[in-house]
């Protein structure tokens, strides 16, 4: 279970960065999108860990 959470933490920021890049074609929105997606994923993985 921990391996799947680590893999999701690594992979989920990629679509967030892609969305940020598509919206503005700049590096800063891509970084913000990746940070936002990674932050949401981090919170979800903590909740999943607490529940299980």
HELIX and SHEET records of a PDB file:
HELIX    1   1 UNK A    2  UNK A   24  1                                  23    
HELIX    2   2 UNK A   27  UNK A   51  1                                  25    
END                                                                             
